[in-house]
Amino acid sequence: MMHAYRTEGSYRSAARMTAAELRAAMANREILQSTALAFDTQRQLRFELGGVKAVMPFAQCADGAENGTVRDIAVLTRVGRPTCFVIESLDTDETGQPVYRLSRAEAQRMCKADYLDALQPGDILPCTVTHIEPFGAFCDVGCGISALLPIDCMSVSRISSPADRVSVGQQILCAIKSRDLQGRFVLTIRELLGTWEENAAGFTVGETVVGIVRSVEEYGTFIEIAPNLAGLAESCADLTPGQAVSVYIKNILPEKMKIKLVIVNHSLNQRHRFELKYFITEGRLDRWVYSTPESPKRIETDFAAAACNPA
């Protein structure tokens, strides 16, 4: 049976399925999901499926748990959250009551073997942001399998925190940048957010737009006006990174890949974050060039080279 692999939280809920539906799902090795109700003293996640008790032993809570590479904290934080699994068996417990035996680890192994292992650098895939660290965002790429989206891969524009670009629970598109030494994906999103020309085409000299201060230097202030586009305004000591301002577009210079801005309102007194605008949404990228043809500065990504030379 062919499976459509998705991020955790996107599968059919088993909580209210009938006994017949659950037996069919078990026979077909269908990946289901339900909310974990507890992590008990026997180090197993507990669920209830169609009014019947279900348990997931620690070794089955994640691929790698059996050999000790998964910590308890990674499992107990599943409590209260949708968790995917396959039903391994229907048995009886010590009191003679029926109990389903579940495995999230097997769902993850299926996802890797049938889906993730076939992907290459440059392939675009849907992800869900699961948590944020100062150095990047961790994303679910399928069945709860985690991959890192580093902060410097979130946009060409410099940001102070991954939270400037994404939020926990947000569904995003990423491209696979490479694999690390353990075979885990390293993700990137900036190549999907448009080149300098594609972004600049959305603006016109003479208009005033909302911007976000990204850095304040002695020679000027870099202000983002789109996730992959920033311009330079006058230096202003009272501005801080992340602050929203309004700016007048004074000039657009494709040959220098520069946008000259004038700050109109120094503080809009509110937080602002640009929504992600994708210029590419599917397929595989071999090479991506952000720079304009006239610019001597080259910003590009060679996915084909990463495929040939994995980390």
N, C-alpha and C positions, 0 to 999 in steps of 0.2 A: 504493500500500500504506500502511495506517495504521500508525503507530509508537507504541509506548508508551514515552514518554521517562522515563528514570530517572536517578538520580545515578550518577556514575562508579563503577565497581566492582560494579554491579548487572546488567550485561548478560551475555549468553551468551558463554562463553569460547571463543575461536577456536583456542586452543593445540593442542587434540587433535581438531579437526574434520577430517573427510575432505576430500579434494580436491573431491569432488562437493558436499559441504555448503558449502564455501567459495565455489565457483562460484555456487551458488544464492543465498547471502547477498550476493555481489557483484551479481548480477542484480537482486535485490530491494531493494538499497540498505539492507540490514539493518545496524543498529548492533551491533557486536560489541566484545569487549574482550580484551586479552591483556596480560601483564606486559612492560613495556619492559625489554630486556636491556642496552642500552647507549645512550649519546649519543656518537656517534663524532666524529672530527676533521672530517668533512664536515658537521657540524651537523645530523645526522639521528638520529632514534630508530630503533633496530633491534629487531626482534621475530623470532620463529619461529612460523609457523602450520602445523600439521600436518607438521612436519619441513621446511618450505620457508622460506627467508629472506624477511623482510618489512622494508621500510624506510618511514619517515615523514619526508620532508624538513622542514626547519625551518619553512618557510612553511605547512606543513600540520599543524603541531603544536598550533596553537590559532588560533581566529578572531581576527585582528588581528596575527598573527605576520608576515604578508606585508607589512604597511605599517609595521612597526617598533614597534608598541605593546606587543609582548610581548618580555620580556627572556629571555636565555639561561637564567638561573637558574630561571625558571618552567618551562622545558622539561627541563633536565637533572635537576631534582628528580623527574621522572616515572620515572626509572630505578629499577627494582625495585618499581614500583607498577602496579596495573591501570590501563590506559589505554584509553579507548573510541575507536572509529574506524569508518569505512566503508572497504571495499576499493574502490579506484578502478580498479585494473587488475592484470593478471598479465602481466609482461614477462619479459625475460631480462636478466641483468647482463652486464658486459664479458667474463665467462668463459663465457657461454652458459648459465648456470644460471638456473632460474626464480626470480623475485622478485616478491612482492606489493608494490604501491604503496598506502600507506594514508593516510587523511586524518582526523585528529581535528577539524580546522577545519570540514570539511564536515558532520560529525556535529553540531557545535555550531550551525552555520547552520541545519540542519534543525530542531534542537531549538528554536531561537529562533523561526523562521518558523511552525512548526506547533503550538507549545505556549506558550512563554514570552511571545511578543508578544501573545497573546490574553488574558493575565492582567491583572487590574486591582487597585489597592489594596483590601485587604480579603480577597482570595482566599487560601485556605489551601493550602499545598503542602508536600510532604515535602522535607527537605534533609539533607545530611550535613556535619557540622562538619569543615573541612579544616585550618585552623590558627587560632591564637588570638593576638591582640595585646592590649595593655593597654586599648585603646579599644573592643574588640569581637571578635567571632568571624566569620571568613569561612566561608561555607557554599557547598557545591556544590548548585545548584538544578536541575541537569540537564546531563549530558554534560560535567561539569567546569567549567561556567560558574559564576563566582563572584559571590556577593552578600554584603553586609555586614550582620551582626546587631549593632547598636551595644549597648554595655554598658547604656545606660539603657533599652533596649527589652527587656531580658532578664527583668525582673520589676518589680513596683511596689516591692518591698523593695529597699533599696539594697545593692549588693554592691561589694566592693573590686576584684575581678578577674572577667573572663568565666569563668575556670576554676572560680569558685565555683558556676557554674550549668551549664556544659557541658564536654565533653572532646572532644579530637580523635578523629574516627572515629565519634562518636555520631550516630545518626540521630534527627532531631527534626522536629517540625512547626512551621512558621512561617506568619505572615500577611505579605502584602506591605504595607509601610507606605507606600512611595512609590517613585518612580524619581528617581535623581540626574540631573544635567545631561547625563551621557553615556548616559542611558537604562538604567543598571544598577539592579537592585532594591536597596532598603533594606528589611530585614526586621524583624519584631517578633515576639516570642513571648508577651509578658506578657498580651495580651488573650485568649490561649488557656488561661491558667493560673487562671482563675476570678476572680470579683468578691470584694469583702470579705465579703459575706454567704455566698457559696458556700464560701469557705475557712473562715470562722469556724464554719460549721455542723458542721465536722468535729471541733470541740473543745467541752469541757464545763467549766464552772467547777468547781474542786475537783480536777481531774486534774493529774498531773505528766507533762511531756513533754520530749523532747529539743529544744533550741533552738540556734541559731547566732548568736553575737554579731556584729552588723553595724556598730554604731558606739557609741562611749562618749562621752557628753556630760556636762557639769557637772550637768545636771538629771536624768540617767538614762541607762540603757543600752538601746538598741534591740536586740531579739533576734528573729530570724526563727524562726517555728515551722512555716512552709510557704513554698514559693517566692514566693507572692504575699501573704504575711501576716506582719506583725511586731507585737510588743507592746513595752511599756515596763516595765522593771524599775528597781530602785534603782541609783544611780550606784555604780560599782565600779572603782577605779583599776587593779586588778590584772588586768583583763580586756582582751583585744585582739581586734580584728575577725577573724572566721574561727574563733574558738575555740568548741568545742562545750560546752554546759552543759545541765543539767536545770533546768526551771522549773516552778513551781506556778502554775496559772491562777487568779488571785484574782478577776478580774471580766472580763466581756465586755460592752461598751457600744456597741451598734449605732448609737445616735443620735449618738455622738461618734466612731464608727469607731475605737474604742480597745480594746486588751486590756491589762489590768494583770497583770503577772507578778511572781513572787518567785523569785529564784535559789536553788535548793536545793543543787546541786553546782556549784561555781565552775569546775571543770575535769574533763572526762571523759577527758582524756589521750589523745584520738584525734581524727582529722579526720573530719568528717561533712559530707555533701552530700545534700540532699533530692533524691529522684527527681522528675522532672517529672510532674505530674499534670494532664492536659488535660481541661478542661471542654467544649471545643469542638474537634472534630477534622476537620471538613470544611465545604465550602460557602464562602460569602463573607459577611464582616461589613461592614455599612454604618456602624454606630455601636456603640461599646462603652462602658459606664459601670461603673467600678469602685466608685464611692461608693454608700453606702446612701441610700435616699430621705430619711432624716431628717438626714443630715449636711450641714452648710453647705459642707464642703470638697468640691470637684468634681474628680474624676480621671476623664477620659474620652478616647476617641479617636474622631475623626470621619473614617472612611475615605472616605466619599462626597465630602467636601471635598477630600481629597488626590487623588481621581480626577479631579475637575474642575479642580484647580490643581496640576498636576505640577511638581516642583522644576525 
